[in-house]
């Protein structure tokens, strides 16, 4: 038998099984309506959950993007300081991040798709629930239990199929989101472990430390050069004020420090 | 006849298209039976596109059960197998 026929029979069997349980079919109307409202809430919660996951992925992608740009800058800085090895290391890590970012972008698109699907499912269900409510009141007001059966069956199988459809959509969205959340957790750990920079902007990775040491060394060199220059230009006035003993002793002290450092 | 595409909604399709739909469905079924993911995807797309093209989308507040139900557009073979094999995939509706 064809797939489409088999599927419709499975759905119908579900609806019939539920209907068979009821003694007075009119009672099932209110009960079913409650279940529909619950399902409506569930699908709305589903939309919110998927949106939360989507935002988390967005945030992670932004953090990784910032980290990637930082590594790019560090590579340039390292190369400028003649440290090609460090530049290579930075660019290698950046390539790793780019892969992660591409992966996050794919996840983001999938989550957005699920969010749209669930939003539409929730709109469809809402319209059908509203329609069911109206029909339920009519049936209860107009028909005896015996007469009501056919009308109820009609209304019921229509909404039941939609409920099954929406229930599946929620389940599928939850499954997809759960897989992505596990991966998102791994990336959060990666960001927190210091392999990447955390959002506080605290430089805690080794490349940053090496570059800082490098630039600290350069700063010391520059200060020393400046001091030397100052001392060099300071010798002239000292030569003029040669008679002052204080000036002469003040001159030897920094010179000794300078030699000790180099 | 009324055809539902899961995750998408219901369509009213002229009965005259049933033979053509069955033909497209046979391709989907063959792919599912042989668990051939590569053949499944285009077969399902072909079937769903036919329903969308030939059918008229029903208003959202329509309460009517469908004569035929089709898997969602992004379904995988395994999902369809599970859907047909055991009723667990469709949550209880009442």
Interface residues (C-beta under 8 A of the other chain):
Chain A: X2 X3 X4 X5 X6 X7 X8 X10 X11 X12 X13 X14 X15 X18 X19 X21 X28 X31 X32 X35 X117 X121 X123 X124 X127 X128 X130 X131 X132 X135 X154 X155 X157 X158 X159 X160 X161 X163 X164 X165 X167 X168 X169 X171 X172
Chain B: X3 X4 X6 X7 X9 X21 X22 X25 X26 X28 X29 X32 X47 X59 X60 X61 X62 X63 X64 X65 X66 X67 X68 X69 X70 X71 X72 X80 X83 X84 X87 X89 X90 X91 X92 X93 X94
